[in-house]
């Protein structure tokens, strides 16, 4: 049953608005995030990528090389999540991982030729998502900026 079709039982007291799902900020953000990630899936599947791998590539296509720490900071992921992801990407010969000669504790992740080649093949992905969202460029940028501000506040 859809939320709009549900009605409150007559004997239930009126709930505090802050205890109602449709009055929360967290749920539409959570649901939109899940649905947006799902919208990426068909485009990424044809490339053999998962959404988290795509995010890593977006950074590596921009910077060519980053440390695991830098990737984690940019993606808001810890190394325990990132390391298995990077290992799978390394097994597919998309990226290389090597110790930083200046600091043995640091691991540098760099693009390999197959990873660079994916950039051109993935070029259509942002446009496809923009089409699905049906936002004007100004509305897209305003929403992106609001979400970025929210992330900054929560950090």
N, C-alpha and C positions, 0 to 999 in steps of 0.2 A: 504494500500500500504506500502511495506517495505521501510525503509529509503534508501536502496541501489537502489530501483526502482524509487525513486523520483528524479526529476531533477529540477534545478533552472530555473525559467522563464528567458528567454533571456534578458528581459529589467530590471531585478533586479541587482543592483550593487553588487559587491563582498562584502560579509559580513566580518566583523572583526572576525578572528578565535576564539576569546574569547567569541563571541556571537553565536557560533554554538554549537548545542547540542552534536554533536559527538566529539567536542574538549574539553568538560568539564570533570572534574574528578568527580563532584558530581553525574552526572546521572548514570554512570556505577556502582558506589558504591551503590546508591539508588536502582537501578534495581537488582543488585546482592543480596543485602540484602533482598529484597522482595522475590526474587526467591529462595534463600536459606531457608528463613523461610517457604516458601510454600513447599519445599522439605521435611521439617521436619514433615509437617502436617499428612501424612498417618501413620507415625510411632508413633506419639504422640496421634493421635485420638484413636488408639487401646488401649492406656493406659488411655484414658479419660483426657488427659492433653492438655492445650494450650501451645504455645511456651513460653510466659512469665512465666507460672507456672513451665515449665521445667527448665528455667534459675534459678528460685528461688530454685528448688530442687537441681540443680547442686551445688549451694553454701551450702545448708543445708546438703547434703550428704557428703560434704567435711568437714564442721565445726560443724555439729550437731545443734548448736544454734547460732543465730546472732540477733542483734537488728535490728529493722526496719531501723534505720539510716544506719547501716553497709550494709544491703541489698541494700538500695537505692544508697549508694556510689559505691558499686561494680557493680550494674546493670545500673547505670546512670539513675535512676528513682526517681522521687520525691514521697514523702509520699502520696500525693493525688492520684497517680496512683497505688502505691503499696498497700495501705490499703484495697481498695475493692478487689484486687487480693488475698491478704492474708485472708480476711474474707471468700471468697469463698473456699479457700483451707482449712480453719478451719472448715467450714460447712461440708466438705467432710471427716473430721476427719484425714486429712493428717498432719496437723501442729497444734500446740497450740500457743496461744499468751497470754503473761502475763506481767504485769508491773514488771519492775526491782525493787526489794526491796531496792536497794541502790540509785535509782533515779527514782521516780514515773513518771517522764516525758518520760522515755524510755520504749519501749515495746520489749520484747524478744520473738523471734519466734523460736520454736523448733520442731523437728520431732516427730510425733506420730508413733506407730507401722505400720499403713497403709502407711504412707509416707516412712518409711524405706523399706517396702516391695516393693514399686515401684522402688527402686534403681536397684534391680536385674532384674525386668521386663523391665526396660529401658536400660539395658546394651547393647543391640544390636543397639541402635539408633546412637551412634557415628560411628560405623563401617559401617552402611548403608549409612550414609552421605559421609563418605570417599570414598566408592565405587562409589557413584554418581559423586563425584568431579573428580575421576580418577587422583588424584595427587600422586606423589611419596611422601613418608614421608618427604624428604628434601624439596620438592617444597611446601608442605603443611606448614611446619614449617617456611619457608622463607616468604610465603604469610601472615601467622598469625603474624609474627614478624613485617612485614611492616605495617599491619593494626594496630597493637598495637602501633607502633611508631607514626602513624597518629593520633590515639586517644590521645596519650600523647601530641602531638603538639597542637591539637585542645583544649585540656583542659587548 
